[in-house]
Structures are given as structure tokens and as C-alpha cells.
Amino acid sequence: MSRIKTLQDLFRRYRRPGDFVIAFLSFAFAIFLAANLPFQTTWVARTKLFAQPAFWPTVAIAFMVLFSTLHMIGALVSERIPGRLAEVMQWIRAIEYALWFMAYVLLVPILGYLPATLVFTVTLTLRLGYRGWRWMLAAVVFGAAVVILFKTFLHVKIPSGAAYELLPPGALRSFFLTYL
């Protein structure tokens, strides 16, 4: 009979490490969206309610505010489990890789797709702690394969780098601008 639970047992909430931080961030983001909603969409006169441009965004944000408020209340009244700081530090460490990617995106228009990708893959390989010529070779091959796949086979239009403009006019420059 240990599988039978009361209604109270089914809805018991255990606060996990970092739960309050997530609850607060989602609540703050929902309030931010609600505050900016009037500036982002409009209500049109003589239009049915469900056809209003602002109706569905308003419904979605109202539910975000409601549920993030409930989440925040639940996080405040739940028993605290130690480990919040360690959990938050793990999230902050994950943000590092988003910053690496943003740096890569900023470098592509300057260096060009191929050089920026090679720098990115080799730098991340070193950052992750992989050393030695085999790992560097693998990073370079992977970066070159990504460039070839996206530019040559998939024909993804990625702007050429400003560094390519420094090449002498001719076939080599044209090749770099088109394929690399």
C-alpha cells in the first residue's frame, strides 16, 4: 500500500538548488515583457477580439506573469535545499560558451568565415584542455569541413571578411570571396 498517496503528497513541492533564482528571473522577464507590451503591439478599433494584433501576445504574457508569480511563491514557501550557489555558478560557467560564440560571430565579418572558424575551433579546443598536435589537427580539419559544408555544399550566404579585400584582385581573391 506504499504506492497510494494522498492529494497532499502529490502536490508536495521540493525546492531544488537554484530554483529561487530561476523563479525570480522568469518573473522579472515576464514583468519586463508586460511593461513593454503597449509599446510593441496595438489594439485596432472595430476589430474582433481574437483578430486583434495585441490579443495573443497579451494572453501569452498574462499567463507568463501568472505562472512565474506562482513559481516565485512556490519557491519562497518551499523548504530550501542547500546548493544554490553551486547551481548558479554552473549556469554562469555555461554562459562562457555563449560569449565565445558571440566573439566568433563578431570575428567572421572581420577575418572571414574560414579564418574565424579555424581560430574559433582551435581556441575552443585549447580552452577545453585538449593539447597536442593531434587535437589541433582535428580542430583545423573540423573547422575546414564546417566551412566547406556550409559555403560550398549548402550555399549558405555568409558575408566575406574584410581581410579578403586585402588580397590582390584576381582569381584567388574571387575564390576566397565566394567559397571561403
Secondary structure, DSSP 8 states (H G I E B T S, - for coil): -TT---HHHHT-----TTHHHHHHHHHHHHHHHHHHHHHH----TT--GGG-TTHHHHHHHHHHHHHHHHHHHHHHHS---S-HHHHHHHHHHHHHHHHHHHHHHHHHHHH-HHHHHHHHHHHHHHHTT--SHHHHHHHHHHHHHHHIIIIIIS-------GGGGGS-TTHHHHHHHHH-
